[in-house]
Amino acid sequence: MFDIQKMMKQAQKMQAEMEKVQEEMANTEVTGTAGGGSVEVVCSGKHEFKSVKISPDAAGDAEMLEDLILAALKDATQKVESLSEEKMSGIKSGLNMPGLKLPF
């Protein structure tokens, strides 16, 4: 049987949990690396890049350095996505609403 009150409570709970996760993600930083740590980038959980560190060894070859920076950016972005998916999966698994398809 379809219970609208139960569904509304689940939706409110999900919204509160999503807000909590979004706040946690905003306060989270991940580090992406490339070249064995010769390039590091720090990225927030909101995909805002905070810093770039380049070892003196990597600074000699501009083309290689460009590739390492790009790889570190991609690594950090992938880590943010994975962390976000992990945190959101708990919210999605708690839902028990038939026919509801979520965008994440």
N, C-alpha and C positions, 0 to 999 in steps of 0.2 A: 504494500500500500504506500502511496506517495504522501509524505508528511512535510508540508511546506515549512512548518516551524523548525523541524529538525534540519532541513536543508538550509534555512536562513542561519541557524546557529553554526552549522558547518562552514558556511560562507564567511561569517564574521570571524570565526576562529582562523580560517585560512588567511583572511585579510590581515589579521593581527600577526600571524606567524610570518607572512610575507614581508610586512613592514619591519619586523624584527630582523629578518634575514637581510633585507636591504640596508638596514642600519649597520649590521655587522659587516657586510661587504664594503660599505663606505669607509669603515674604519680598519679595513684589512689591507695589508700591502704584501705583494708577492715580488720575488726577484726572478727575473729571466736571465739566463746566462748563455753564452756562446764561446766557442774557442777555448773550452776547458776553464772558463772563468775569466778569460782575458777581457771580455766585455760583459758588463752587468747592467741591467736596467731595472728600476723599481717602479712598479705599477700599482695603483690603488685598485680596490675591488670595483671601482666605478670606471675602470679603463682610463684613468688619468695617469700619465707617466710622470713620475716624480724626480727621477735622477738617472744619469748615465755615468758609469765608471768605465774607464778604458785604461788597461795596463800599458805601460810604456812599450812593452814588447809588441803590442798590436798596432801601435801608432805609425809604424814605418811604412806600411803598404796601404795606400788609400783605398784601393779596390777591395782588398781583403777586409779592411776595417769596415767599409760600407756593408759588406756581406755579413760580418759578425754582428754589427749593430742591428741589422734587419732580422737576423736569426734570433737575437736576444729579445727583440720586441715581440716577435711571433711567439717565442717561448713564454714570455710573461703573459701575453694575451691568452694563450692556451691554458695557462695555469689559473687565470681568473675565471675563464669559462668553466673549467673543470670544478673549481671550488664552488662556483655559483650553482652548477647542476647538482653537485653533491648536497648542498644545503637545501635546495628547492625540492629534491627528491623526497625528503622526509615530509614535506608539506603535501606533495601530490599523493604520496602513498596513504596518507591519513584520510583522504577524501573517498567517499563511497557514494557518489552520485551517478547513477546510471545515465549514460548518454552525454555526460559532460566531457568535452574535449578542451584541454587547456593549451595555451600557446607556448608552453615551455615543457 
